Amino acid sequence: MDTPGQQQGEEFRQDLRAPGARNAQARRLLSTAELAPLTRLSTARSLLAIAQTLGWIAAAVALAVLTWPSPWMVLSVLVLGVAQHAVFILIHEAAHYRLFAARWANDGLGRLMGMAVGLSMCTYRVTHRLHHNHLYTEEDPDTAIHGGYPRGRLYLLRKLGEDLLGLNAWKTYAYFFGAPAINDDTRREIRPLDDTSPALRAAARQDRWLVLAFQLTAPLAAFAWGGAQGLLMYAVLWLLPLVTVLQPILRLRAICEHGAVTDLSSPLTAARCNRTSGSLANWLGRALLFPHHVNYHLEHHLYPAVPHYHLPRLHRLLRDKGALDAAEVRDLSDTWTRIFAPRRPRDARHA
């Protein structure tokens, strides 16, 4: 969060690094009067987003329960994986303190949602702060996920296939527990919990234990509720999409946000806004990859204090002022072509 007067050395800084002067110029284009309403939090809008996501989860579970066992379970598992990704995005909002104005409500619900999907929200807050404050540098823990693209069609297809089979789920949860993968380009292991305040470090440690406790208790509760069948339904309808369907969505969305860019000096060109209207591909991207306006990613990097429901308005303001000229604003088909392009020479990927 970058609201004036609230930074404590443990939150999200403005990205004003040199030589990326364009992002600093883009920030100055908006007056205080224009920016203030965009950073205002709406409890109703956040509750609506949560209700929409829970509605999809409830519908998918109901379909599976009412038709159990049947081929309809495949559809339920697919929908649940997509909906679980939407939960991850809501946790991202909470990590930025953008879900509710009341800190107890923001962190309480963010941590609860994290427990349900096996994610430590407080630990993720620390890791994600480094991504914002050090985008595409050696200190960025996400570069191992989205850096170096394009790597060739077969490479990405192989990775997505491994994700769908659940082979990489352990890496995802290691990341969300504070142990990101080593950056392939820098060969540097990021330790985000070593670079934060004692308060956030303690909160992250406590949160991880709560997540583990929840994950151990949930199958016991499912067994107590429905015996062996209840346990099986919990495994198929919740754990299975978490380790399979969700995994390629997380990877592909991250690469669409930051992969195959050519100018790393500014969030305007090192992060991407993917359009979600105007074509069938864009609409499908909105449904499968970009819930809760997460497609407005360069706007989010420029102004992380803006909650997701105000990002479309922020995008229009920046566009009308010319700040997005030559920025990474693309149709999903264009993004797709870039990330699946032939492998870039290694010296170009390091540039």
C-alpha positions as CSV (number, residue, x, y, z in Angstrom):
1,M,0.0,0.0,0.0
2,D,1.4,3.4,-0.9
3,T,-1.0,5.8,0.9
4,P,1.0,8.8,2.2
5,G,1.8,8.6,5.8
6,Q,1.1,4.9,6.2
7,Q,4.3,3.3,5.0
8,Q,6.3,1.6,7.7
9,G,9.2,0.2,5.8
10,E,7.3,-3.1,5.4
11,E,4.8,-2.3,2.7
12,F,4.6,-1.5,-1.0
13,R,6.7,1.3,-2.3
14,Q,6.1,3.4,-5.4
15,D,8.2,2.1,-8.3
16,L,10.2,5.3,-9.2
17,R,13.5,3.6,-10.1
18,A,15.9,5.0,-12.6
19,P,16.2,4.9,-15.6
20,G,12.5,4.1,-15.7
21,A,11.4,7.8,-15.7
22,R,8.2,7.0,-17.8
23,N,6.4,5.4,-14.8
24,A,7.3,8.4,-12.6
25,Q,5.8,10.7,-15.3
26,A,2.7,8.5,-15.6
27,R,2.2,8.8,-11.9
28,R,2.5,12.6,-12.0
29,L,-0.2,12.8,-14.7
30,L,-2.9,12.1,-12.2
31,S,-3.8,14.9,-9.7
32,T,-4.5,14.3,-6.1
33,A,-8.2,15.0,-6.8
34,E,-8.2,12.4,-9.6
35,L,-6.4,9.7,-7.6
36,A,-8.2,10.1,-4.2
37,P,-11.5,8.4,-5.3
38,L,-9.6,5.6,-7.0
39,T,-7.9,4.6,-3.8
40,R,-11.1,4.7,-1.7
41,L,-12.1,1.2,-0.5
42,S,-15.7,-0.1,-0.9
43,T,-16.8,-2.8,1.5
44,A,-19.8,-3.5,-0.7
45,R,-17.7,-4.0,-3.8
46,S,-15.3,-6.3,-2.0
47,L,-18.2,-8.3,-0.5
48,L,-19.7,-8.6,-4.0
49,A,-16.5,-9.9,-5.4
50,I,-16.2,-12.5,-2.6
51,A,-19.9,-13.5,-3.1
52,Q,-19.4,-14.0,-6.8
53,T,-16.5,-16.3,-6.3
54,L,-18.2,-18.2,-3.5
55,G,-21.2,-18.5,-5.7
56,W,-19.2,-20.3,-8.4
57,I,-17.7,-22.6,-5.8
58,A,-21.1,-23.4,-4.3
59,A,-22.6,-24.1,-7.8
60,A,-19.8,-26.4,-8.8
61,V,-19.8,-28.3,-5.5
62,A,-23.6,-28.6,-5.7
63,L,-23.5,-30.0,-9.2
64,A,-21.0,-32.7,-8.2
65,V,-22.8,-33.6,-5.0
66,L,-26.2,-33.9,-6.7
67,T,-24.8,-36.1,-9.6
68,W,-22.1,-38.0,-7.6
69,P,-20.6,-40.1,-9.1
70,S,-20.9,-39.0,-12.7
71,P,-18.9,-37.4,-15.6
72,W,-20.3,-34.1,-14.4
73,M,-17.5,-34.2,-11.8
74,V,-15.1,-33.3,-14.5
75,L,-16.9,-30.0,-15.1
76,S,-17.1,-29.3,-11.4
77,V,-13.3,-29.9,-11.0
78,L,-12.6,-27.5,-13.8
79,V,-14.9,-24.8,-12.5
80,L,-13.5,-25.2,-9.0
81,G,-10.0,-24.8,-10.3
82,V,-10.9,-21.5,-12.0
83,A,-12.8,-20.3,-8.9
84,Q,-9.9,-21.2,-6.6
85,H,-7.7,-19.0,-8.8
86,A,-10.3,-16.2,-8.2
87,V,-9.8,-16.8,-4.4
88,F,-6.0,-16.4,-4.9
89,I,-6.7,-13.0,-6.5
90,L,-8.9,-11.9,-3.6
91,I,-6.1,-12.9,-1.3
92,H,-3.8,-10.8,-3.4
93,E,-6.1,-7.8,-2.7
94,A,-5.9,-8.6,1.0
95,A,-2.1,-8.8,0.9
96,H,-2.2,-5.2,-0.5
97,Y,-4.6,-4.1,2.3
98,R,-7.2,-3.4,-0.4
99,L,-10.0,-5.7,0.6
100,F,-11.4,-3.8,3.6
101,A,-10.5,-0.6,5.3
102,A,-10.6,-2.2,8.7
103,R,-7.3,-4.1,9.1
104,W,-8.8,-6.8,11.3
105,A,-11.4,-7.6,8.6
106,N,-8.9,-7.3,5.7
107,D,-6.3,-9.6,7.3
108,G,-8.8,-11.9,9.0
109,L,-10.7,-12.7,5.8
110,G,-7.5,-12.8,3.7
111,R,-5.9,-15.3,6.1
112,L,-9.1,-17.4,6.2
113,M,-9.3,-17.6,2.4
114,G,-5.6,-18.4,2.4
115,M,-6.1,-21.3,4.8
116,A,-8.8,-22.8,2.6
117,V,-6.5,-22.9,-0.5
118,G,-3.3,-23.7,1.4
119,L,-1.8,-20.3,1.1
120,S,-0.2,-18.2,3.9
121,M,-1.5,-14.7,3.1
122,C,0.9,-13.0,5.5
123,T,3.9,-14.8,4.0
124,Y,2.7,-14.0,0.5
125,R,2.4,-10.3,1.5
126,V,6.2,-10.3,2.3
127,T,7.1,-12.2,-0.9
128,H,4.8,-10.1,-3.1
129,R,6.2,-6.8,-1.6
130,L,9.6,-7.7,-3.1
131,H,8.0,-8.4,-6.5
132,H,6.6,-4.9,-6.5
133,N,9.6,-3.1,-5.1
134,H,12.2,-4.9,-7.2
135,L,10.3,-5.8,-10.4
136,Y,12.5,-7.7,-12.8
137,T,15.7,-7.3,-10.7
138,E,17.7,-9.9,-8.9
139,E,15.5,-9.3,-5.8
140,D,12.3,-10.1,-7.6
141,P,11.1,-13.5,-6.4
142,D,8.7,-13.9,-9.4
143,T,11.3,-13.7,-12.1
144,A,11.8,-17.5,-11.9
145,I,8.2,-17.8,-13.0
146,H,7.8,-15.2,-15.8
147,G,11.4,-14.3,-16.7
148,G,13.2,-15.3,-19.9
149,Y,10.2,-15.6,-22.2
150,P,9.8,-16.5,-25.0
151,R,11.3,-19.9,-24.3
152,G,9.7,-21.7,-27.2
153,R,6.3,-23.3,-27.6
154,L,7.4,-26.8,-26.4
155,Y,9.0,-25.4,-23.2
156,L,5.8,-23.6,-22.1
157,L,3.5,-26.4,-23.3
158,R,5.6,-28.9,-21.3
159,K,5.5,-26.7,-18.2
160,L,1.7,-26.3,-18.5
161,G,1.3,-30.1,-18.9
162,E,3.4,-30.8,-15.8
163,D,1.3,-28.2,-13.9
164,L,-2.0,-29.9,-15.0
165,L,-0.6,-33.3,-13.8
166,G,0.1,-31.8,-10.4
167,L,3.9,-32.2,-10.7
168,N,4.8,-28.6,-9.9
169,A,2.2,-27.9,-7.2
170,W,4.8,-28.3,-4.5
171,K,6.8,-25.5,-6.0
172,T,3.7,-23.2,-6.0
173,Y,3.1,-23.9,-2.3
174,A,6.8,-23.5,-1.4
175,Y,6.6,-20.0,-3.0
176,F,3.5,-19.1,-1.0
177,F,5.2,-20.4,2.2
178,G,8.2,-18.1,1.6
179,A,10.6,-20.2,-0.4
180,P,10.5,-19.0,-4.1
181,A,12.3,-20.9,-6.8
182,I,15.9,-19.9,-7.6
183,N,16.0,-17.5,-10.5
184,D,17.3,-19.4,-13.6
185,D,19.0,-16.3,-14.9
186,T,20.7,-15.0,-11.7
187,R,20.9,-18.3,-9.9
188,R,20.1,-16.4,-6.8
189,E,17.9,-17.8,-4.1
190,I,15.5,-15.2,-2.7
191,R,14.7,-15.3,1.0
192,P,11.9,-12.8,1.4
193,L,11.3,-13.4,5.1
194,D,14.9,-12.2,5.8
195,D,13.9,-8.8,4.3
196,T,10.9,-7.6,6.3
197,S,10.0,-6.1,9.7
198,P,9.8,-8.3,12.8
199,A,6.0,-7.7,12.9
200,L,5.4,-9.1,9.4
201,R,7.9,-11.9,10.0
202,A,6.0,-13.0,13.2
203,A,2.6,-12.7,11.5
204,A,3.9,-14.8,8.6
205,R,5.2,-17.5,11.0
206,Q,1.9,-17.7,12.9
207,D,-0.1,-17.7,9.7
208,R,1.9,-20.7,8.3
209,W,1.1,-22.7,11.3
210,L,-2.6,-21.8,11.0
211,V,-2.6,-22.9,7.4
212,L,-1.0,-26.2,8.3
213,A,-3.5,-26.8,11.1
214,F,-6.5,-26.0,8.8
215,Q,-5.2,-28.3,6.1
216,L,-4.8,-31.2,8.6
217,T,-8.2,-30.5,10.2
218,A,-10.2,-30.2,6.9
219,P,-10.0,-33.8,5.8
220,L,-10.9,-34.9,9.4
221,A,-13.9,-32.7,9.2
222,A,-14.9,-34.1,5.8
223,F,-14.6,-37.7,7.2
224,A,-16.6,-36.8,10.3
225,W,-19.3,-35.3,8.0
226,G,-19.6,-38.0,5.4
227,G,-17.3,-40.9,6.3
228,A,-15.1,-42.3,3.5
229,Q,-17.3,-40.8,0.8
230,G,-17.1,-37.4,2.4
231,L,-13.3,-37.6,2.5
232,L,-13.2,-38.8,-1.1
233,M,-15.5,-35.9,-2.2
234,Y,-13.2,-33.4,-0.4
235,A,-10.2,-34.8,-2.1
236,V,-11.7,-34.8,-5.5
237,L,-13.7,-31.5,-5.4
238,W,-11.2,-29.4,-3.5
239,L,-7.7,-30.9,-3.3
240,L,-7.6,-32.2,-6.8
241,P,-8.3,-28.9,-8.6
242,L,-5.9,-27.1,-6.2
243,V,-2.9,-29.2,-7.4
244,T,-4.0,-29.7,-11.0
245,V,-6.4,-27.2,-12.7
246,L,-5.2,-24.2,-10.7
247,Q,-1.5,-24.7,-11.4
248,P,-1.4,-24.0,-15.2
249,I,-3.8,-21.0,-14.6
250,L,-1.4,-19.5,-12.1
251,R,1.6,-19.9,-14.4
252,L,-0.1,-18.7,-17.6
253,R,-1.6,-15.7,-15.9
254,A,1.8,-14.7,-14.5
255,I,3.5,-15.0,-17.8
256,C,0.7,-13.1,-19.6
257,E,1.3,-10.3,-17.0
258,H,5.1,-10.1,-17.3
259,G,6.4,-12.6,-19.9
260,A,8.1,-11.7,-23.2
261,V,8.5,-8.0,-22.5
262,T,11.4,-6.1,-24.0
263,D,11.9,-3.1,-21.8
264,L,12.4,-3.8,-18.1
265,S,13.0,-0.2,-17.0
266,S,9.4,0.7,-16.1
267,P,6.1,-1.1,-15.1
268,L,4.6,0.5,-18.2
269,T,6.7,-1.9,-20.3
270,A,7.7,-4.6,-17.8
271,A,4.1,-5.4,-16.8
272,R,1.2,-5.9,-19.2
273,C,-2.4,-4.9,-19.4
274,N,-4.4,-7.7,-21.2
275,R,-7.6,-6.6,-22.8
276,T,-10.7,-8.6,-21.8
277,S,-13.2,-7.4,-24.4
278,G,-13.4,-6.9,-28.1
279,S,-12.7,-10.5,-29.2
280,L,-13.6,-14.1,-28.2
281,A,-10.0,-14.7,-27.0
282,N,-10.2,-11.7,-24.7
283,W,-13.5,-12.8,-23.3
284,L,-12.2,-16.3,-22.7
285,G,-9.1,-14.8,-21.0
286,R,-11.4,-12.8,-18.7
287,A,-13.3,-15.9,-17.7
288,L,-10.4,-18.3,-17.2
289,L,-7.3,-16.2,-16.4
290,F,-8.2,-12.7,-15.3
291,P,-10.9,-12.6,-12.5
292,H,-11.5,-9.5,-10.5
293,H,-9.8,-7.1,-13.0
294,V,-6.4,-8.7,-12.5
295,N,-5.7,-8.1,-16.2
296,Y,-5.0,-4.5,-15.5
297,H,-1.6,-5.4,-14.2
298,L,0.7,-2.5,-15.3
299,E,-1.9,-0.2,-13.8
300,H,-1.7,-2.2,-10.6
301,H,2.1,-1.9,-10.5
302,L,1.9,1.9,-11.1
303,Y,-0.7,2.4,-8.4
304,P,-0.8,-0.6,-6.0
305,A,-3.1,1.4,-3.6
306,V,-6.0,1.2,-6.1
307,P,-8.4,-1.7,-5.4
308,H,-9.3,-4.0,-8.3
309,Y,-12.7,-2.6,-9.0
310,H,-11.3,0.9,-9.7
311,L,-8.6,-0.4,-12.1
312,P,-10.7,-0.1,-15.2
313,R,-11.3,3.6,-14.4
314,L,-7.6,4.1,-13.7
315,H,-6.8,2.5,-17.1
316,R,-9.1,4.9,-18.9
317,L,-7.6,8.0,-17.1
318,L,-4.1,6.9,-18.0
319,R,-5.1,6.1,-21.6
320,D,-6.8,9.5,-22.1
321,K,-3.8,11.3,-20.8
322,G,-1.5,9.4,-23.2
323,A,0.4,7.6,-20.4
324,L,-0.3,4.2,-22.0
325,D,1.1,5.1,-25.5
326,A,3.7,2.4,-26.3
327,A,2.9,0.6,-23.0
328,E,2.3,-3.1,-22.9
329,V,-1.5,-3.0,-23.5
330,R,-2.4,-5.9,-25.7
331,D,-5.1,-8.3,-26.9
332,L,-4.7,-11.7,-25.4
333,S,-4.0,-13.2,-28.9
334,D,-1.1,-10.8,-29.2
335,T,0.2,-11.7,-25.8
336,W,-0.2,-15.4,-26.6
337,T,1.8,-15.0,-29.8
338,R,4.6,-13.4,-27.9
339,I,4.9,-15.8,-25.0
340,F,4.7,-18.8,-27.4
341,A,7.2,-17.4,-29.9
342,P,10.5,-19.2,-30.7
343,R,13.0,-19.2,-28.0
344,R,14.8,-15.9,-27.5
345,P,18.7,-16.1,-27.6
346,R,20.1,-16.3,-24.1
347,D,22.1,-13.0,-24.4
348,A,18.8,-11.2,-25.4
349,R,17.0,-12.7,-22.4
350,H,19.7,-11.4,-20.1
351,A,19.7,-7.9,-21.6
